[in-house]
Amino acid sequence: MNRFGADYSSSPASTPVAASKARYRARNETPDLVSTTPIAPPPSRPFGSSQYQSVSKLRFTENARDLPQPNSFGLSTDSQQPHVEDMLGDDADDDQYTQYTQDHARSRNLYPTQSLMKFSTDERPQTLRSSAGRSTNRLQQYSLLPRNGQEAFVPGLARDLKRRTSIANLENDPDPVIVQTEQVIRSVQEDAINTNKNVQDEVLAEAATELETVWERSKTSRRRRKDEDLSIGPGPGATPFENARYTAVLILRLYHASKIPQDEVGVMSMPQILLDWLNEYHMTIETAYNQVINHPDNVTADVLFWDVIEALTARGKIEEAVRLLGDADFSYAKVDNEAGLVDADYTGPQLQAIQTAVLQVRQTLNASPAIQTQDWSIDGYEWVAYRKDVQAALEELRESTDIHDDSELLEAEADTHLVRPGKGLPFEIFERLQTVYSIMLGSSADLITISQDWLEASILLTVWWNGNQDNKVQQWSFDVSRAHSTEQNTELETQAYLNRLKESFLAVTDPSSRDTWQLNHQSPLELAIALTLQGDMPSVLSLVQIDSLCLSSALAEIGSWSGWLNSNAVPDGLDRDDLMVLTGGTSNATISKDEILERYSHELFKKTALENSQSTVVDGWEIAISVISRCDNQSLASRTVQQYIEELEVTTADRAERLVTLCGELGMAEEARKVSEQYGDHLVDEGTDYGTALLCYARSQAESKVRQLIDVLNSYCLVQSRAYPSEAEIDHALSRLVSNPRQALSGIADMDPQAVGVLQFYLVGYACIRRYYTTRDNAAGLSKTAQKKTAARALVAAINSAADSIYGGLYDPTRQSAIQVDGLLTLLAEASALTAEHSDGVRIFTSDQLYAILAAIEDLQSVNDRVYAAIEDCLDASLRQFRGSQPPSPHAMLKKSISSESLGGRSTGSAVLVGGRMGKSMGKEDTTKGWDWRSYFKSADTTGADVLRYLRTEIAAELAMANLEEGFK
């Protein structure tokens, strides 16, 4: 197989290259080439038109691998000579272009070189002068395309392939690529959030460059393919990720590379962008170039010399072409005939004519804006002026070529390897130099002829386009914008090139013509590239999904932000089925950004961990939530995140913190609150980290659960008549909350002041009760009287708070209080231990405190029986605990209280305590109480009425004593 042989694994070559030189000798066949209307076959070169063949509609529907190999030139059986009208399609009525195409075809093929084809025709040829003169003023016509093509054809192939092909999973995407791609996309999202506006073009352009770098660094990425691989794509054996990257890089460059400022040259023009991608990713010519420059005799002695010159010129490597021409010594030149390579024998005046013509070409090429100013804006003013010089040089070449209209001489030339004796420029040299000039002028005919496949042809027809548009209104708008707005100029120019790229692709792959390239419709990659050229981005992404979820997702987001991809998002509150009903089943959107992100997110959520290249590990759920949060349909995003949160086991502080932080950063406040609440429930169910649980409930704005948890803690303190948890058991977070709540809540105060306010309100009551018991049991350095007076202040404050919801004997369940009313009777019982009777006759309470206690007693005794019974239950539980029975474990009590749905929004912590079964004694208390009110009520049938009766008696006595003492003063 020749090193330029085609591989049917991608695009089936229209003309497979034979292993021998026979393909160069079968010159008497008529090709199905649309671009030049040859009288004799065009040269079949390694960089030429051997793949541009007859293709019918039927053959597009066949499996490319089963196609029979055509002959050397895809010879048509029904016509020995294609008609100009067939080639031109809708442009066939343009007489001027038709005449130019005919003349140009004759000038290229009437005197073919012996090394590339054998001259054979019965038609009497015209002279060169008679044809060349007709194209003098036809510079605008060079870029016209031969046909329009069919826009709906390839999308139809893509939809059919998509239906029969499964979407990829994450096995195709390396972990580092997933992690680093997400980092780039997140940075773009954060920029939009921070600036509170749409993502800027410059940001997207930088992100596109970073993504390409990330994908290129992948271990599975192969930057370049071998020159011998003529298929479209990264080559045989490429991984699915490589195939997806091949398309993705082209897309990013097409839509974003022109937005990146370059040193000295401003921004890159579209021709330069396309040439860079073509030279880097598609059938590079390095091997052939190296073969030519390393020829042992001279570069002209290599059979590929002129092919490489044309390829270098067409691919924008003009400096290399100039350098190669400068190294050319045509005294070593070879030509190829049926016997093989032979010396061309250019000598004397003939050799001098060649050198003069080649020097002129070198000077003309060297003067191009691409070399002089690195300007590749071929539709710009510098190139317009330069192309006039090229046209003049071409006319000068034609006028200086001395060819006699003598059929006998022509036959003699054919027998002498087409090397005309005398001093004129040999036609085989003229023909090649004319091709170089024609490339610089953007000749569609020549560009199609030298292209190896439809991809190269589409790009070259776009790169060398002169900017002329068929639509005069578009052209006028474009010209006006260039005079007024640089930014608008860039946008319109980019769109104009994208339109040209689409038209070029459709022209060279038109399925209705026999004379176009065919696509391999079994290859997702080839169809994806085709659709990229056509500009059907939703269809492209549906095919990229087949190879890579990561890359299709990144492209969808970048495209959605920049506007080159319509989101096709389903409106909030609807799903795809709803949309189909509303549209009567006519919705034919290929794919939407949200569909891509949803699929990608679900696959990420299944991943336990992803290893980054820096040996760090990222949980799959983190990236999954990050990805789904960027859906346009926020209802879909919220539902999916909630589903993830429910499935995740949020059982560690690290996971909870990361999950809350992630949701917060993504603007998903409701989901962040859900996570905090879920983790708080876990802490209450499984441990005693009540302070952290309270913080979680505060961050989740779960006011009812804050109240319930604190009410249960208060109840446990009252029932056991001690601080719970003890100083030895209390967790660090709860200790900070009761000792310095402002400092403890500073971390969330700015984010959610309302939640902080709720937590502070209820913490005051718990801190007050706890301070009473702590003072009672741990008052080192205080006298007994001072200890009791300090404790009394905290106790009276707690009594006032508990009685706050009873006013004038009426209970108001809607009135919030820091301490629940259930503990009021137990708090009054605690006050019984601070009477003068139990304090060696010393009054502990002040008169105001005694009146406050008496008011609470009055309200409590006048409240309805149902409320009073519930309040007395807490007192009974405390008395039973003192006599040896214990309430349920704190875990069980708190779990039942927090999870209870029958509380009606108001906690009844003591009710949970006394309503549950009494457990066995928890053992001897680990603290020594300063006093215990229960020790003063020995009777086993003590009731709340007994406690209140005792308090009334003692308060009356102490108030009387106070009045007496004040009276004596």
Summary of the structure (lengths in Angstrom):
residues: 969
radius of gyration: 44.3
end to end distance: 125.1
largest distance: 154.4
contacts: 3242
relative contact order: 0.08
helix: 60%
strand: 2%
